[in-house]
Amino acid sequence: MSDFLINFLAGGVSGAVAKTATAPIERVKLLIQTQDANPKIISGEVARYTGIVDCFTRVAKEQGVGAFWRGNLTNIIRYFPTQAFNFAFKDSIKAMFPKADKNTEFGKFFLINMAAGGLAGAGSLLIVYPLDYARTRLASDVGGGKQQFEGLADCIKKTVKSSGIGGLYNGVGVSVVGIIPYRGTYFGLFDTLSGYNPYQKDENALFRASSKFACAQVSAISAGYASYPFDTVRRRLQMQSEKPQEEWVYKGTADCFSKIIKEEGTAALFKGAGANALRTVGAAMVLVLYSEITAAFGSGK
């Protein structure tokens, strides 16, 4: 089996497992992050969520425990190719750069890891963006009434009908800009820390996995905060895609950034960041699982 195929499958399986495990946290993060652009909350039909605990409690009460996994199948459909392409592209792109010794050329070593991770993230995002949009919309349904969309196909169909194909790509510009610092930090920092991890190839499975998880957790949290304002703007733009353009609250990326800061304050760009920090456990799991799976199959040797 080729290294590319091993990397592709390992990345996809790792992502699917981790996303399912952390789906409740991710849904709460999305609800808090997008509530100021949600028509039901803006109109007063549904009360605002006051925090992580309030959101968890109300979703369970109003929609049932199963609702925490609402949109998870779409997320896996989206995330499998996203993670798979991220990892496969990252390793292939990194191979195009000259090799750098981490001990004598640390700056070059770190920048190569950052560049490979960022380019891989941007490339994979462009491929699966409509699925990312659908995931956001399905997970941001609030209240206990009828769901706005019946599923992935219905979401895409209604959006295309009202806004055209372009509606599925609302926010893609800021997403590409944001994915570069996110994936660059996420993969770049992890690969760099892993290069200095004395237990990276330890024969003791517990030491090896624990040290990799620590490197992954630092990488995931750092990446999450580095790119979070871009993610907030992206979600806000996605929330208005199924409406006619004349009803859009935000005219574009710059307008969205400006209005959020002016009307809600700079801190609003980080709404849901606390839940996102908890969610990074899943992102760290992906990196560790991927590392262990590829090692088991001998990829990259």
Beta strands, then each sheet from edge to edge (+ up, - down):
end
